[in-house]
Amino acid sequence: MSQRPSYAVGTGLFIVLGFAALGYLATQTTSVVNTSRGPTYTVDAHFANIGQLKVRAPVKVAGVRVGQVQSITLDPGKETADVKLAIDQRYDKIPDDTVATIFTSGLLGDQYVGLQYGSSQKTLAEGGTLALTRPAQQLEEMLGKFFGAGGAADNLAGSYTVKARFTNIGALSAGAPVKMAGVAIGSVQSVRADPVKLDAEVTLSIDKKFNQIPDDSAAAVFTSGLIGTQYVAIQPGGSPDMLKEGDELVLTQSALQIEDLIGKFLVNGSPSDKKPADGDAKH
Amino acid sequence: MSLSMTRDNIVLRSLEQIGNCGLFLLRMLAAVPRSLRHYRETIRQLWFVGAMSLIIIMVCGLFVGMVLGLQLYDVLSIFGGTSATGTVVAIAIYRELGPVVTALLFAGRAGTSVTAEIGLMRATDQIAAMEMMAVDPIAYVAVPRFLAGVIAMPLLSCVFCALGIFGGHLVGVNWLGIDNGTFWSNMTATVEVGKDVINGVLWKSFVFGIVVSLIAVFQGYTTPPTSEGVAYATTRTVVASSIAILALDFVLTAFLM
């Protein structure tokens, strides 16, 4: 005992400290508890598209975790994914007309299955199937809807060009889509500043298929979403004459700058704030 | 002609070196059961390479975490995403910086001293004396230092990571004003035990521990018995360990991801 080397205590301390650090890393900074405990019962749900859903992804009701995805399989010969949900036994009173939807946490987060209870009196039995499902929204599809690129604009069978003049085109650049009713019908061919009229002359290249656009249509520079790219929107008019090669769109609406918009909010805000004060003064 | 000869020699010599190193590892592994009798020596070495490295590892971990917190806060505030600082600090430290920086520090702090110690034993004929006294120098000198390094590396790596997280928290929450709850909840929601702590910290640092200890012990054991030889061996330990750590880090990441 008296021969105990002095370094042994220090070494023991070092080892204990190392394991304490490991325990700290493993329990305090990670999600160990994210696995379901206790008895579960499973229900099936068939989805047309599961997106990025993974096994062990959470199943939530009203945003609260009630279980997890047990397995994801594709039945041979079918085009729907068979997703088995392991739900905590406590939450077994699920109406049989419940809708299962694949949601994404936040904009770019992981996907999970959200259950929205129906109004049916009958509850779903063990191994039952959720008939009502909504597939995952693919980000690509949503972006496609915003930007509207692709399809029509890419396979130009031939196009004709029209001009439009804007006092401000914002961040519009050559190649940006031209849309009508939200669908891409062409692209911006060139953007140049007019040295005489001091405005921007934009040349639009529109697919020949869309040659029935009235010549009093209006062109506007819009932004896709809040921070998206800008595009030219064509708002059809009522004239019986159609746009032809080389025509000019007379009615235009320039790009709204986000600074202007915010300015408008701020300026609009202040008078309404003052109104009650004016009213008080009149009384 | 002479150029091709020297190139030949370099290739042959490095192949020979790698081969000898592998054989040395096998000899050490074979000697592990015999060295269990000298467990006190292993503990003494664990004290020397592990516990004595603790201060430098802790200080460096703290500063690495702090600078990560500072840089990430600066960049993430462009996107209004400063609440992700904790997550990114934790993931960067667990997956890469923790094991790699610990291994580099370990090679510099403990590897060199092991090489120099064994090299001097060789140069002053202590190893020959052991052989004469029928004490297996591999079991008594090499294996305890090797085992100590393999055991100490993952533990040091964990300490480094814990201090790194603490440093990131110190800068992010206490100085720059990220919300404490957001910092931790974002971190715990993203970091996974299996992928980040076990694969990232433990496996990597275990492999690094084997490689760094092997290189250090091997270089010391095979050094030419001169003072110049010991100096070269010490340098080679640091150079070879650093290259091996960084190259292996890539390979391990590719495998463990």
Interface residues (C-beta under 8 A of the other chain):
Chain A: P5 Y7 A8 G10 T11 L13 F14 I15 L17 G18 F19 A21 L22 Y24 L25 A26 Q28 T29 T30 S31 V32
Chain B: R40 I43 R44 L46 W47 F48 G50 A51 L54 A90 Y94 I151 A152 P154 L155 L156 C158 V159 C161 A162 I165 W184 M187 T188 A189 T190 V191 E192 V193 D196 V197 V201 L202
